[in-house]
Amino acid sequence: MYGIFFKRFVDFIFSFVILLFIWPFLLIIIILLYFVNKRTGVFFMQERTGKHAKTFKVIKFKTMTDERDVEGYLLPDSVRLTKIGRVVRSLSIDELPQLFNVLKGDMALIGPRPLLPQYLLLYSSEQFRRHEVRPGITGWAQVNGRNNISWKKKFELDVWYVDHMSFWLDMKIFFLTIKKVFIREGINMEGMTTTESFNGNN
């Protein structure tokens, strides 16, 4: 009952209220990123997979420039990640624009993180079950290791969430997420600027 009716209502109301309170802060971030990104934009939009494996465009703050080498190839992530971008990412501020995805109904506040469409053919039948619910801004895998655990473990945690989804579990994940953000735990795997891609084996 919660997942079918009440969860969507809670997601919409919470997202609307949060945006109502934080819009001045978001405006400041937008202005800062506009300049540090060398006027290449402040939002990053990418196609992701949602409920029932339907694709949508996720919205995030852009934390890297579009700088390229002499041959026209993008420089490494570690070079393009700006100082402001690093802070924005470490505090998970880059995820805040996804509140608009929640308002639209593409995402939920809590759920498995939305991943790239090219991963669809790599999932096992059990891992594919993560698409039975709307993807979330944060989820059970994010508060149990985030980017410091293997993809296999993430998917196990995602499916566990699908089977145990409840209002109280969502509240637990919400407050654990706040704790994780403040202690800056599990942002990236050690020695990596961005998360390792899923290849079906990791």
DASULKA-V481063 format. One record per run of one state. SS is the DSSP state (2 for helix, 1 for strand, 0 for the rest). FROM is the first residue (numbers start at 1). TO is the last residue. If there is no record, write none. Layout:
ss,from,to
SS,FROM,TO
SS,FROM,TO
This chain:
ss,from,to
0,1,1
2,2,36
0,37,42
1,43,49
0,50,50
2,51,53
0,54,54
1,55,61
0,62,63
1,64,64
0,65,67
1,68,68
0,69,73
1,74,74
0,75,76
2,77,80
1,81,81
0,82,82
2,83,90
0,91,92
2,93,95
0,96,97
2,98,104
0,105,106
1,107,110
0,111,114
1,115,115
0,116,116
2,117,122
0,123,126
2,127,132
0,133,134
1,135,138
0,139,141
2,142,144
0,145,145
2,146,148
0,149,150
2,151,164
0,165,166
2,167,183
0,184,202
